[in-house]
Amino acid sequence: MIAPPEVTRVSHARVACDGAHAGIAASLGHPRVFLQIDEHGYVDCGYCDRRFVLIGGVADGADQSELPDHPAGASV
């Protein structure tokens, strides 16, 4: 497996992603989606593949390249 392009550690299980990050403004990203981190401890954005890992969750500290894609929970 290939590691996700960007991993963001978060403190809440409900996160929003709009593709914005260092060097890319939100207007150049993608539509804002809300993602829910479940018992896997992480979720991937279906647009930009950014991975959100819940701090203290089961995936925190794991080798991210070993974890499968997990885009479940996306909503507009």
Secondary structure, 3 states (H helix, E strand, C coil): CCCCCCEEEECCCEEEECCCECCECHHHCCCCEEEECCCCCEEECCCCCCEEEECCCCCCCCCHHHCCCCCCCCEC
